Amino acid sequence: MEKKASEDRFNLLHNLLTEAHIRALEGEEYTAADLKAAADWLHKNDISGVAVEGSPLDNLRHLVPVINPDDVKRAVNGA
């Protein structure tokens, strides 16, 4: 039975995948699939960010509407 890859090999693979995602997104002609793959990679590696005021993440946060669960229930139930 083969042994698992060493930590150095895992780190190399992690770095190569990370750099590939960065290159794809820096190319400015990325697809929705590229964005999804990069987002999945961040999620699977438990990477998160802090929306510091004025940062791109903060700007994105302001674009996402706040959803009130009670409003959704009323809209679904027609009340």
C-alpha positions as CSV (number, residue, x, y, z in Angstrom):
1,M,0.0,0.0,0.0
2,E,1.4,3.4,-0.9
3,K,2.0,6.0,1.7
4,K,0.1,9.3,1.7
5,A,1.8,12.3,0.1
6,S,4.2,14.2,2.3
7,E,3.2,17.5,3.8
8,D,5.7,19.2,1.5
9,R,4.0,17.6,-1.6
10,F,0.6,18.7,-0.3
11,N,1.8,22.2,0.2
12,L,3.2,22.2,-3.3
13,L,-0.1,21.1,-4.7
14,H,-2.0,23.7,-2.6
15,N,0.3,26.4,-3.9
16,L,0.0,25.3,-7.5
17,L,-3.8,25.3,-7.4
18,T,-3.9,28.6,-5.6
19,E,-1.6,30.2,-8.2
20,A,-3.7,28.7,-11.0
21,H,-6.8,30.3,-9.6
22,I,-5.1,33.6,-9.2
23,R,-3.8,33.5,-12.8
24,A,-7.2,32.7,-14.2
25,L,-8.9,35.6,-12.4
26,E,-6.1,38.0,-13.2
27,G,-6.6,37.2,-16.9
28,E,-9.8,39.4,-16.9
29,E,-11.5,36.9,-19.2
30,Y,-12.6,34.5,-16.6
31,T,-15.8,32.6,-16.6
32,A,-18.4,32.0,-14.0
33,A,-16.9,28.5,-13.6
34,D,-13.5,30.1,-12.8
35,L,-15.1,32.2,-10.1
36,K,-17.0,29.2,-8.7
37,A,-13.8,27.1,-8.7
38,A,-11.9,29.8,-6.8
39,A,-14.8,30.3,-4.4
40,D,-15.0,26.6,-3.7
41,W,-11.2,26.4,-3.2
42,L,-11.4,29.2,-0.6
43,H,-14.3,27.5,1.1
44,K,-12.7,24.1,1.2
45,N,-9.6,25.6,2.7
46,D,-11.6,27.5,5.3
47,I,-10.4,30.9,4.0
48,S,-12.5,33.8,4.9
49,G,-12.1,37.6,4.8
50,V,-12.9,40.6,6.9
51,A,-14.9,43.3,5.2
52,V,-12.7,46.2,6.2
53,E,-14.4,49.5,5.3
54,G,-13.7,50.5,1.7
55,S,-12.3,47.1,0.8
56,P,-13.6,45.1,-2.2
57,L,-15.2,42.7,0.2
58,D,-16.9,45.5,2.0
59,N,-18.2,46.9,-1.4
60,L,-19.5,43.4,-2.3
61,R,-21.2,43.1,1.1
62,H,-23.1,46.3,0.5
63,L,-24.4,44.9,-2.8
64,V,-26.0,41.8,-1.2
65,P,-29.5,42.6,0.0
66,V,-30.4,41.8,3.6
67,I,-33.2,39.3,3.6
68,N,-35.8,39.2,6.3
69,P,-37.1,35.7,6.8
70,D,-40.5,37.0,7.8
71,D,-40.8,38.9,4.6
72,V,-39.9,35.8,2.6
73,K,-42.6,33.8,4.5
74,R,-45.2,36.4,3.8
75,A,-44.2,36.5,0.1
76,V,-44.4,32.7,-0.2
77,N,-47.6,32.4,1.6
78,G,-49.2,35.4,-0.1
79,A,-50.0,37.1,3.2
